[in-house]
Amino acid sequence: NVARMAIEHLRAGVPSPGVAELLSAGRRRVLDEIEAELAALQEGAAGRRQRIIAANYGEGKSHTMNAVRAIGARERFLLSFRTVSRETRPDRTDRLYRKLVSGTYYPGIERPGIDPLLQEIAERPEAVQRLLRFAQTQLHPKIGYALEARLEGKLGDVEPLDGDLSGYLLPMPALR
C-alpha cells in the first residue's frame, strides 16, 4: 500500500521519492517557483537555472529535492542533484563534476547517470552532430573526443568512455 509506505518513510525520516511532491506542506512556494522556472525554460528562455537548497539536518532538503525530481520528470527535464560537503566542495570542480554526473536523473529512469541520455542521443544522428559541434566549440577538446568516440561507437567497450565523461579521465591517446 502506497499510503502505508509513505507514512513509514516519514516516520523513519527517510525521503520517499514517490510521495515527496504530494506531501509538500510548507514547500509549495519554492516548488511553484521551480515549476515556473522550468516552464520558462520550456518556452525558450535563455540562461542556466540552478538552485541551492540550504537547511539544517532533518529540515527536509532531501524531501524537497525528491519533489523537484518528480516535477522535473513529469516535465521531461534532465536534473542533477548534489549535496555540497567536505568531500564535494564547490572549489574542487573535478570532484563536483563527478558527483553532478553521478547524481543526474533522466526523465522516467530511476537509476542516476548519463547513460540513458547518451543512448537517446546516439539514436538520432542530427542530435549527435549538434552535440559534437557544441562540444568541439564550447567545451574542452577532450570532452569532444570522448563524446565522439562514445556516440559514434568508435570503441567496442563504452565503459571507459562513460567513466571519462563522468569525470574519471582517460589519457588523450586512448580517446583518439
Helices and strands as residue ranges (DSSP letters): H 2-12, H 28-42, H 61-74, E 79-80, H 93-102, E 104-105, H 115-122, H 125-138, H 141-151, H 159-165, H 172-175
